[in-house]
Amino acid sequence: MNNEKEPLPLPGNFDPQVNLPSREENGNVFHATISGMNLAAQLIEHGTPLDMERAEKVLDAVFESQERRAGAPHYGNFTWEREDEMVEDLNAVHFTIMPLIKTMLHCGDAVPASLRDKALAGIRLGLEAIARIDVHLRYTTIAAADVFDTCIGGELLNDAAIMARGRDKLRRWLAFTDRSGTFYEYNCPGYTGMSIERLAELAALSNDEQTRTIARVFAVRAGLSALLHGHPGTGRWSGPFSRAYQQQVAAKTPPEIDWMRHWLESGILPAWAATALEDKTMPLEIKETSDAAGQQMMTTYMHEAFSLGVASKDLSSQANRFVEGESSVFIAQFTCGEETGVLLSKYILDEKWLGDFRTTPSRSNTQLQPDEGRFWGVQDKTRAIGLYAPRVIGARQPCSGLKLALIWMRRDLVDEIWIGDRKVETLPADVPEGATVVVGSGQVWTAVRPLTRTHLSHNPPLRLVEHQGNLALEIYNYEGMAKTFWELGWPGSFYQGMPQCGFYAEVALRDAYSDGAEFAQIVAGGQLCDEVEAPFTYDGGDEERLWNIEYERDGRSLGIAVDLMQWKLKQRWTEDGDQGWPMLESPLAQQTSDGKVEVAGAVLECGKAAAWILASSERRCWVAAYHGPEAAPLVFQVPEGKVEIESMGTGMVIWDNGRVRIEANDVRGTPKVEGGELAS
């Protein structure tokens, strides 16, 4: 306790009647539980007697929002706001107790007994609620919070059962991720970073050596995925995204690359991981799988002036429940002077638009309109195909509009619009069937060829429009009065498959073509195969109705096939054959699970489990990681030498300018190093 410094000033929005910060939304006053807990933590850490007195009052107010009625279904959890009548957002418990756990870990010995007892009792109730919820490992951000809160909270409480649960969930989460490659909720600006930070913080704070090592390896692997997607030209986090907020997708937040550099400078990620961020040779392509069983992966192509990213599908686990942030399964980001232009796709019902969505009455409107389509996509470098079907539609839900929209989010950053060889001077502009649309923005042309679409109304529009400062190419399946669609009810006696709707897209540099008409002519000159099998009425069987799309030009081809009856992916391919589900493929880093990894002259041989290499010949730095969990022999060859280990579990071998460090669990024997020196 500090008796010399001045007490911490209370925030200007502090409500002394309630002992919580307040704010006004839509004419109503709210007192957020999490803001209150953050204030309590700050007061405790500041530590004067008056701070402690105030902290206890604030903590009492926060705990009034903790469900403490014995037998209540969410016993131990918190309401998001003091004004909420009941617990709804199950994640509130994590964000509320996490700052208190960390503060008590750092300052607990200096806290008055009454305050300490209240804090630890509230933490224990929260951890019990977390254990009952037992969030699925698919929900990456909250799984990270669960692991951190439970491991560190268990150590704070010195509760063996709680610690064991947290450590076991960490291992299960890593094993679950290793079935595919990267986080299930892949590549989220914001949320992926939060998960990386939780893992790194767990590695720094845990008193269990095994836990520290696993968390460190996991944090670095996730960090590589993020750093590889940092685009030097725009400073942005390149897509596609499984979850993102409107401000993030629209590039209106501070450049994410600055956040990534902070990880490296602060030690959240090791300095050698900078290879993945700083040593990119453009252009490059990154492929990474987040759910191999569910056919969910992402491809990202980077050039100095732009990035293009396409997911193989929408994030299926979030199809029928609410989560914050929405997927951007097709997204291009490109430099426009000092600004960043953004193009994305959405399937939209009922003529809603970006920003027409709010999470709770007390929250700001910060989210994208949810994508209401089911998506399958394929990408090869600058070329992509995207196919959409409505997510929820049929015989019982009236709907007044069904459309795919490709949206350039800043109309003021668009310089030229072409429909074939015709330059568009005014909007709206109808697009003839079969035409190629070209948009010039910044240093990039984007060409779009709409594919076959099912008409669910008479001549539904295909047009370019300006809406709320955005340019959109709208590809309608239906426009008209609100109605139900008996023919789309599945399973049903009228069902003949999902409606067709999709596009072929291609990105090119502006200086490669004299104008948009030339690029449109080149793209239109490619061979587009757009074929669908004859319709039939669903009879409850497994018979398929395939829609095949293939685009070919200059010896390159890109294709995708889906079954319209059950909206299943059948195949994705290029001229080199079927696209698989790589754990991680890039020029700088590779991951496999077959016992051997090779990249840039480095070779890792280990057990048949998830393992990866990050390589930089320029920095003379090569890193190999083996995820285990079972210990196995390991041989790591680099251009300068070799490391042999009799056996090791989860861990990393770092060869940095001839110095070799080993950070691993269950190392057996003395490592043998040729061509370098083993660090102590």
C-alpha positions in Angstrom: 0.0 0.0 0.0 1.4 3.4 -1.0 0.9 6.2 1.5 2.9 8.9 -0.2 1.4 9.4 -3.7 -1.9 11.1 -4.4 -5.0 9.0 -4.9 -6.0 8.1 -8.5 -8.5 10.6 -9.9 -11.9 9.1 -10.6 -13.0 9.3 -14.3 -15.2 12.1 -15.3 -18.1 9.8 -16.0 -18.0 8.2 -12.5 -21.4 8.0 -10.9 -21.0 8.3 -7.1 -24.6 7.2 -6.6 -23.8 3.8 -8.1 -20.0 3.7 -7.7 -19.5 2.8 -11.4 -18.6 4.7 -14.6 -21.7 5.6 -16.6 -22.5 6.5 -20.2 -25.6 7.4 -22.2 -26.8 5.5 -25.2 -29.9 6.3 -27.1 -31.2 8.5 -24.3 -30.6 5.8 -21.6 -27.9 5.7 -18.9 -25.9 2.5 -18.5 -23.3 1.3 -16.1 -21.0 -1.3 -17.7 -19.8 -4.1 -15.5 -16.5 -4.5 -17.2 -15.7 -0.8 -17.1 -16.4 -0.9 -13.3 -14.0 -3.9 -12.9 -11.3 -2.2 -14.9 -11.6 0.9 -12.6 -11.5 -1.3 -9.5 -8.3 -3.0 -10.8 -6.7 0.4 -11.5 -7.5 1.7 -8.0 -6.1 -1.4 -6.4 -2.9 -1.1 -8.4 -2.5 2.5 -7.6 -2.7 1.5 -4.0 -3.3 4.5 -1.7 -5.6 4.0 1.3 -8.3 6.1 -0.4 -7.8 4.1 -3.6 -8.4 0.9 -1.7 -11.5 2.3 0.0 -12.9 3.4 -3.4 -11.9 0.1 -5.0 -13.9 -1.9 -2.4 -17.0 0.2 -3.1 -16.6 -0.2 -6.9 -16.0 -3.9 -6.5 -19.2 -4.2 -4.4 -21.1 -2.4 -7.2 -19.6 -4.7 -9.8 -20.5 -7.8 -7.8 -24.1 -6.7 -7.7 -24.1 -7.6 -11.4 -22.8 -11.1 -10.6 -25.6 -13.8 -10.5 -25.4 -15.0 -6.9 -28.8 -16.6 -6.5 -28.2 -20.3 -5.6 -29.6 -22.5 -8.3 -29.8 -19.8 -11.0 -28.7 -21.2 -14.4 -25.9 -18.7 -14.8 -24.7 -18.7 -11.2 -21.4 -16.8 -11.0 -21.7 -15.1 -14.3 -22.3 -11.3 -14.8 -24.7 -9.1 -16.7 -23.1 -6.9 -19.3 -24.7 -3.8 -17.8 -25.9 -3.1 -14.3 -29.3 -2.3 -15.9 -29.7 -5.8 -17.5 -32.3 -7.9 -15.7 -30.5 -11.2 -16.3 -27.4 -12.8 -17.8 -27.5 -13.1 -21.5 -24.0 -12.7 -22.9 -22.2 -15.7 -21.4 -18.8 -14.2 -22.2 -19.2 -11.4 -19.7 -17.7 -13.5 -16.9 -14.3 -13.7 -18.7 -14.0 -10.0 -19.4 -15.1 -9.2 -15.9 -12.9 -11.4 -13.8 -9.8 -11.4 -16.0 -8.6 -7.9 -14.9 -9.3 -8.8 -11.3 -7.3 -12.1 -11.5 -4.3 -10.2 -12.9 -4.5 -7.4 -10.3 -4.9 -9.8 -7.4 -1.9 -11.8 -8.7 0.2 -8.7 -8.7 -1.1 -6.8 -5.7 -3.0 -9.3 -3.6 -0.6 -9.1 -0.6 -1.1 -5.4 -0.3 -4.9 -5.5 -0.4 -6.9 -5.1 2.8 -8.4 -8.4 4.0 -12.0 -7.5 3.4 -11.3 -6.4 -0.2 -9.2 -9.5 -0.8 -11.8 -11.9 0.5 -14.5 -10.3 -1.7 -12.3 -10.4 -4.7 -11.2 -14.0 -4.3 -14.8 -15.1 -3.6 -16.0 -13.4 -6.8 -13.2 -14.9 -8.8 -14.0 -18.4 -7.5 -17.7 -18.1 -8.4 -16.7 -16.8 -11.9 -14.3 -19.7 -12.5 -17.0 -22.1 -11.5 -19.3 -20.5 -14.0 -16.6 -20.7 -16.7 -16.2 -24.5 -16.0 -19.9 -25.1 -16.3 -20.1 -23.2 -19.6 -17.0 -25.0 -20.9 -17.0 -23.1 -24.1 -16.2 -25.1 -27.2 -12.6 -24.9 -28.6 -14.0 -23.6 -31.9 -14.8 -20.2 -30.2 -11.2 -19.2 -30.3 -11.2 -15.9 -28.4 -13.3 -17.2 -25.5 -11.4 -20.5 -25.4 -8.2 -18.4 -24.9 -9.9 -16.4 -22.1 -11.1 -19.7 -20.5 -7.6 -21.2 -20.5 -6.0 -18.0 -19.2 -8.6 -17.3 -16.5 -8.7 -20.9 -15.3 -4.9 -21.5 -15.3 -4.0 -18.2 -13.7 -7.1 -18.0 -11.5 -6.5 -21.5 -10.3 -2.9 -20.6 -9.3 -4.1 -17.5 -7.6 -6.6 -19.5 -5.5 -4.1 -22.4 -5.2 -6.9 -24.7 -6.3 -5.5 -27.9 -7.8 -8.7 -28.9 -9.5 -9.1 -25.5 -11.2 -5.5 -25.5 -12.3 -5.8 -29.0 -13.7 -8.8 -28.1 -15.8 -7.1 -25.0 -17.3 -3.9 -26.9 -18.2 -5.9 -29.8 -19.7 -8.0 -27.3 -21.8 -4.8 -25.6 -23.0 -3.5 -29.0 -24.3 -6.8 -29.9 -25.8 -7.1 -26.6 -27.5 -3.6 -26.9 -29.1 -4.5 -30.5 -30.2 -7.8 -29.3 -31.7 -6.0 -26.6 -33.6 -3.3 -29.0 -34.8 -6.0 -31.1 -36.6 -6.0 -28.3 -39.2 -3.3 -25.7 -38.7 -4.4 -22.3 -37.4 -7.1 -21.0 -35.0 -10.6 -22.2 -35.9 -11.7 -18.5 -35.9 -9.0 -17.6 -38.3 -7.3 -14.2 -39.0 -9.5 -11.9 -36.9 -8.2 -8.3 -36.7 -8.6 -7.7 -33.0 -9.7 -11.1 -31.7 -6.7 -13.1 -33.1 -4.4 -10.6 -31.5 -6.2 -10.9 -28.2 -5.8 -14.6 -28.2 -2.1 -14.3 -29.0 -1.7 -11.9 -26.1 -3.6 -14.2 -23.7 -1.3 -17.1 -24.6 1.8 -15.0 -24.3 0.6 -13.6 -20.9 -0.1 -17.2 -19.7 3.4 -18.2 -20.7 4.8 -15.2 -18.7 2.6 -15.6 -15.6 2.1 -19.3 -15.0 4.2 -21.0 -12.4 4.0 -24.4 -14.2 6.9 -25.0 -16.6 5.0 -27.3 -18.9 2.1 -24.8 -19.3 4.6 -22.0 -20.0 6.2 -23.9 -22.8 3.0 -25.0 -24.4 1.5 -21.5 -24.2 4.7 -20.0 -25.7 4.8 -22.3 -28.6 1.1 -21.9 -29.3 1.4 -18.1 -29.1 4.3 -18.0 -31.6 2.4 -20.3 -34.0 -0.6 -18.1 -33.9 1.6 -15.1 -34.1 3.2 -16.3 -37.3 -0.2 -16.5 -39.0 -0.9 -13.0 -38.0 2.5 -11.5 -38.9 2.4 -13.2 -42.3 -0.8 -11.4 -43.0 0.6 -7.9 -42.2 0.7 -6.0 -45.5 3.6 -3.5 -45.6 2.1 -1.4 -48.3 -1.2 -0.6 -46.6 -0.2 -1.3 -43.0 -3.3 -3.4 -42.7 -4.1 -6.9 -41.6 -4.8 -8.8 -44.9 -7.9 -10.8 -45.2 -10.0 -12.9 -45.5 -11.4 -12.6 -42.0 -13.5 -15.0 -40.0 -14.6 -12.2 -37.7 -14.2 -8.5 -38.0 -15.8 -5.2 -37.1 -16.9 -2.6 -39.6 -14.2 -0.1 -38.6 -11.6 -2.8 -39.0 -12.8 -4.0 -42.4 -13.2 -0.4 -43.7 -9.5 0.3 -42.6 -10.6 3.1 -40.3 -8.7 1.8 -37.3 -5.0 2.5 -36.7 -2.9 0.3 -38.9 -2.8 -3.2 -37.5 0.9 -3.6 -38.5 1.8 -1.2 -35.7 0.1 -3.6 -33.2 2.1 -6.4 -34.7 5.3 -4.5 -34.3 4.4 -3.9 -30.7 4.2 -7.6 -30.1 7.7 -8.0 -31.3 9.1 -5.0 -29.4 7.4 -5.8 -26.1 8.3 -9.5 -26.1 4.7 -10.7 -26.6 6.3 -12.5 -29.6 10.0 -13.3 -29.8 12.1 -10.8 -31.8 13.1 -13.5 -34.3 9.4 -13.8 -35.4 9.9 -10.5 -37.2 10.9 -12.6 -40.1 7.3 -13.3 -40.8 6.4 -9.6 -40.8 9.4 -7.8 -42.3 11.1 -10.3 -44.6 8.3 -10.8 -47.2 9.4 -10.9 -50.8 6.5 -9.7 -52.9 4.4 -11.1 -54.5 3.6 -14.0 -52.2 0.8 -16.4 -51.5 -0.2 -17.7 -48.0 -2.5 -20.8 -47.6 -3.7 -21.9 -44.2 -6.4 -24.3 -43.0 -8.5 -23.6 -39.9 -11.0 -26.6 -40.1 -9.8 -29.4 -42.4 -12.8 -31.6 -41.6 -15.2 -28.7 -42.3 -13.3 -27.7 -45.5 -12.5 -24.3 -44.1 -9.3 -22.6 -45.2 -8.0 -19.2 -46.3 -5.8 -18.0 -49.2 -4.1 -14.6 -49.2 -2.1 -13.1 -52.1 0.0 -10.1 -51.4 1.6 -7.6 -53.8 3.3 -4.3 -52.8 0.1 -2.4 -53.8 -2.7 -4.7 -52.7 -3.8 -7.9 -51.0 -6.5 -10.3 -52.1 -8.0 -12.9 -49.7 -10.6 -15.5 -50.1 -11.9 -18.1 -47.7 -13.1 -21.5 -48.9 -16.3 -21.1 -46.9 -18.2 -19.0 -44.4 -17.5 -19.6 -40.7 -20.0 -22.4 -40.3 -20.0 -22.6 -36.5 -21.5 -19.2 -36.3 -24.3 -19.8 -38.8 -27.1 -20.2 -36.2 -25.9 -18.2 -33.3 -24.9 -14.7 -32.5 -21.3 -13.7 -32.1 -19.6 -10.3 -32.4 -18.0 -9.5 -35.7 -18.8 -10.9 -39.1 -16.8 -12.8 -41.7 -15.3 -11.2 -44.8 -14.8 -14.2 -47.0 -13.8 -12.2 -50.1 -11.8 -9.1 -49.5 -9.3 -7.0 -51.4 -7.3 -4.1 -49.8 -5.3 -1.7 -51.9 -3.3 1.5 -51.6 -5.0 4.7 -52.6 -2.4 7.3 -51.9 -2.4 7.7 -48.1 -5.7 5.8 -47.8 -6.6 2.1 -48.1 -9.4 1.1 -50.5 -11.4 -2.0 -49.6 -13.6 -4.3 -51.7 -15.7 -7.0 -50.1 -18.6 -9.3 -50.8 -21.8 -9.8 -48.8 -25.1 -11.7 -49.4 -27.9 -9.5 -48.1 -31.6 -10.1 -47.3 -34.3 -7.5 -47.2 -32.3 -4.6 -48.6 -30.4 -4.1 -45.3 -27.0 -2.4 -45.6 -23.7 -2.1 -43.8 -24.1 -0.8 -40.3 -27.8 -1.7 -40.0 -27.1 -4.0 -37.1 -26.8 -3.5 -33.4 -25.7 -6.0 -30.8 -27.6 -4.8 -27.7 -29.6 -1.6 -27.0 -26.7 -0.3 -24.9 -23.9 -0.9 -27.4 -22.7 1.3 -30.2 -23.4 0.3 -33.8 -19.9 -0.9 -34.7 -20.6 -4.1 -36.6 -21.0 -5.0 -40.3 -24.3 -6.1 -41.4 -24.0 -9.9 -41.0 -23.4 -11.8 -44.2 -26.6 -13.7 -44.7 -25.2 -16.0 -47.3 -23.5 -19.4 -47.4 -20.3 -19.2 -49.3 -17.9 -21.4 -51.2 -14.8 -19.9 -52.7 -11.5 -20.6 -54.4 -8.5 -18.4 -55.1 -5.3 -18.6 -57.1 -3.1 -15.5 -56.7 -5.0 -12.6 -58.3 -8.0 -14.7 -59.4 -11.0 -15.8 -57.4 -14.4 -17.4 -57.7 -17.1 -16.9 -55.1 -20.5 -18.7 -54.9 -23.3 -17.7 -52.6 -26.7 -19.0 -51.5 -29.0 -17.4 -48.9 -28.4 -18.7 -45.4 -31.9 -18.7 -44.0 -34.8 -18.6 -46.4 -37.7 -20.8 -47.4 -41.4 -21.4 -47.0 -41.8 -19.7 -43.7 -39.7 -16.5 -43.8 -41.0 -13.6 -46.0 -38.2 -11.7 -47.7 -38.3 -8.7 -50.0 -34.8 -8.9 -51.4 -32.1 -11.5 -52.0 -28.8 -10.2 -53.5 -25.1 -10.6 -53.6 -23.3 -7.2 -53.3 -19.6 -6.6 -54.1 -18.9 -3.4 -52.2 -16.1 -0.8 -52.7 -16.4 0.8 -49.3 -15.2 4.2 -50.3 -16.9 5.6 -53.5 -14.6 8.6 -53.2 -11.6 6.4 -53.7 -13.0 5.0 -57.0 -11.6 6.7 -60.0 -13.1 4.8 -62.9 -16.0 2.4 -63.6 -16.3 0.4 -66.8 -18.9 -2.0 -68.1 -17.1 -3.7 -70.9 -15.8 -1.0 -73.2 -18.3 1.6 -71.9 -17.1 4.1 -69.2 -19.8 4.7 -66.6 -20.3 8.4 -65.9 -23.5 8.2 -63.8 -25.1 5.9 -61.3 -27.1 3.7 -61.0 -26.1 1.8 -64.1 -27.6 -1.4 -65.3 -25.2 -4.2 -66.2 -26.1 -6.5 -69.1 -25.9 -10.2 -68.5 -22.5 -11.6 -69.4 -20.8 -8.2 -69.1 -17.5 -7.6 -67.3 -17.4 -4.8 -64.8 -14.1 -3.1 -64.1 -13.4 -0.7 -61.3 -10.3 1.4 -60.9 -9.3 2.5 -57.4 -5.8 3.6 -56.3 -3.2 1.4 -57.9 -5.6 -1.4 -58.7 -8.1 -2.6 -61.3 -10.7 -5.1 -60.2 -12.7 -7.0 -62.8 -15.9 -8.9 -62.0 -17.9 -11.3 -64.1 -21.2 -12.2 -62.6 -22.0 -15.9 -63.0 -25.3 -17.6 -63.7 -28.0 -16.5 -61.2 -31.4 -18.0 -60.4 -34.2 -15.5 -61.1 -36.7 -15.7 -58.2 -38.5 -12.7 -59.5 -39.0 -11.4 -63.1 -35.7 -9.9 -64.3 -34.2 -9.1 -61.0 -31.7 -6.3 -61.2 -28.0 -6.5 -62.0 -26.6 -3.0 -61.5 -24.0 -0.7 -60.1 -25.3 1.7 -57.5 -23.9 4.2 -54.9 -25.2 3.6 -51.4 -24.2 5.5 -48.2 -20.9 6.5 -49.7 -20.1 3.1 -51.1 -20.1 1.7 -54.6 -21.9 -1.6 -55.0 -22.3 -4.1 -57.8 -25.7 -5.7 -56.9 -26.4 -9.2 -58.2 -30.0 -10.0 -57.3 -31.8 -13.3 -57.1 -35.0 -11.6 -56.0 -36.5 -8.1 -55.7 -40.1 -7.4 -54.9 -42.7 -7.5 -52.2 -42.0 -9.5 -49.1 -42.9 -13.1 -49.8 -42.0 -16.7 -48.9 -40.2 -19.1 -51.2 -41.8 -22.5 -51.2 -39.3 -23.7 -53.8 -36.4 -23.1 -51.4 -37.9 -24.9 -48.4 -35.5 -27.8 -47.6 -36.4 -30.6 -47.3 -39.6 -30.0 -49.2 -41.8 -31.2 -52.0 -40.9 -28.2 -54.3 -37.1 -28.0 -53.6 -34.8 -28.3 -56.6 -31.7 -26.9 -55.0 -30.3 -23.6 -53.7 -30.5 -20.6 -56.1 -27.3 -19.8 -58.0 -25.5 -16.6 -57.4 -21.7 -15.9 -57.7 -18.9 -14.1 -59.4 -15.5 -14.4 -61.0 -13.1 -11.7 -59.9 -9.6 -10.7 -60.8 -7.2 -7.9 -59.6 -4.5 -6.2 -61.6 -2.2 -3.2 -61.3 -3.5 0.0 -63.0 -0.4 0.6 -64.9 -0.6 -2.8 -66.6 -3.5 -1.7 -68.8 -4.2 1.6 -70.6 -7.7 1.8 -69.2 -10.5 -0.3 -67.7 -11.9 -1.3 -71.1 -8.6 -3.0 -72.0 -8.6 -5.0 -68.8 -12.3 -5.9 -69.3 -11.5 -7.1 -72.8 -8.7 -9.3 -71.5 -10.8 -10.8 -68.7 -13.8 -11.3 -71.0 -11.5 -13.1 -73.4 -10.8 -15.9 -71.0 -12.8 -19.1 -71.2 -15.5 -19.2 -68.6 -17.3 -22.6 -68.1 -20.4 -22.0 -66.1 -22.5 -25.2 -66.1 -25.2 -26.7 -63.9 -26.9 -30.0 -64.1 -30.6 -30.2 -64.9 -33.0 -29.6 -62.0 -35.0 -32.3 -60.3 -37.3 -32.3 -57.2 -35.7 -33.4 -54.0 -37.0 -36.8 -52.9 -35.0 -37.3 -49.6 -32.1 -39.1 -51.2 -28.4 -38.2 -51.7 -28.7 -37.4 -55.4 -26.6 -34.4 -56.3 -27.1 -31.5 -58.7 -23.6 -30.0 -59.5 -22.8 -26.5 -60.4 -19.3 -26.3 -62.1 -17.4 -23.1 -62.6 -14.0 -22.9 -64.3 -12.1 -19.9 -65.7 -9.1 -20.4 -67.9 -6.7 -18.0 -69.6 -3.0 -18.0 -70.5 -2.5 -21.6 -69.4 -3.9 -20.9 -65.9 -7.2 -22.3 -64.7 -9.3 -22.0 -61.6 -12.4 -24.0 -60.8 -14.9 -25.0 -58.2 -17.9 -27.4 -58.1 -20.7 -27.5 -55.5 -23.8 -29.6 -55.0 -26.8 -27.2 -55.1 -29.1 -29.8 -53.4 -27.2 -29.8 -50.0 -24.8 -26.9 -50.7 -21.8 -29.1 -50.4 -18.3 -28.4 -51.8 -17.3 -31.1 -54.2 -14.0 -29.8 -55.6 -11.6 -26.8 -55.9 -8.8 -26.8 -58.4 -6.2 -25.0 -60.5 -4.2 -26.2 -63.5 -1.9 -28.0 -61.0 -4.8 -30.2 -59.7 -7.0 -30.3 -56.6 -6.4 -27.7 -53.9 -5.8 -29.5 -50.7 -6.0 -28.3 -47.1 -2.5 -27.2 -46.2 -1.8 -26.5 -42.5 0.4 -23.6 -43.5 2.1 -22.8 -46.8 4.2 -19.7 -47.5 7.7 -18.9 -48.7 8.8 -18.1 -45.1 7.0 -20.7 -43.0 5.5 -24.2 -43.5 3.6 -26.5 -41.3 2.8 -30.2 -41.7 1.9 -33.2 -39.5 3.6 -36.0 -41.4 6.9 -35.9 -39.6 8.8 -33.7 -42.1 8.9 -30.0 -42.9 11.0 -28.3 -45.5 11.3 -24.6 -46.3 14.0 -22.3 -47.7 16.8 -24.8 -47.2 15.8 -26.0 -43.7 14.5 -29.5 -43.0 12.8 -30.7 -39.8 12.3 -34.4 -39.1 10.4 -35.3 -36.0 7.4 -37.2 -34.8 4.2 -37.4 -36.9 2.5 -34.5 -35.3 2.1 -30.8 -36.0 5.4 -29.2 -36.7 6.6 -26.1 -38.5 9.6 -24.1 -39.6 10.1 -20.3 -39.9 13.2 -19.6 -42.1 15.3 -16.5 -42.9 18.6 -17.1 -44.6 19.1 -13.3 -44.7 18.9 -13.1 -40.9 20.7 -16.4 -40.5 17.8 -17.5 -38.3 15.8 -20.7 -38.6 13.2 -21.9 -36.0 11.7 -25.3 -35.8 8.7 -26.2 -33.6 7.3 -29.6 -32.7 3.9 -29.6 -31.0 3.9 -33.1 -29.7 2.4 -33.8 -27.2 4.2 -37.1 -27.2 8.0 -36.9 -27.1 9.9 -37.9 -30.2 13.4 -37.7 -31.7 14.1 -34.5 -33.6 16.6 -33.6 -36.3 16.8 -30.0 -37.6 19.0 -29.2 -40.5 19.7 -25.7 -41.6 22.1 -24.4 -44.2 24.7 -23.7 -41.5 24.5 -27.0 -39.6 22.4 -29.4 -37.7 20.7 -30.1 -34.4 19.9 -33.6 -33.1 17.8 -34.3 -30.0 17.3 -37.7 -28.7 13.7 -36.9 -27.7 11.6 -33.9 -26.9 8.0 -32.9 -26.4 6.2 -29.7 -27.2 8.8 -27.0 -27.9 11.1 -25.0 -30.3 14.6 -25.1 -31.5 16.0 -21.7 -32.4 19.1 -21.4 -34.6 20.0 -17.7 -34.5 23.3 -16.7 -36.1 25.0 -19.9 -35.0 23.6 -19.8 -31.4 21.2 -22.6 -30.7 18.5 -22.4 -28.0 16.1 -25.1 -27.1 12.8 -24.3 -25.4 10.9 -27.6 -24.9 9.2 -29.9 -22.5 10.6 -33.4 -21.7 14.0 -33.0 -23.4 15.9 -36.3 -23.1 19.7 -36.5 -23.6 22.2 -33.8 -24.5 21.4 -32.1 -27.8 24.1 -32.5 -30.5 24.9 -29.4 -32.5 27.0 -29.3 -35.7 28.1 -25.9 -37.2 26.8 -23.9 -34.3 27.0 -23.5 -30.5 24.4 -24.6 -27.9 23.4 -21.8 -25.6 23.2 -22.6 -22.0 
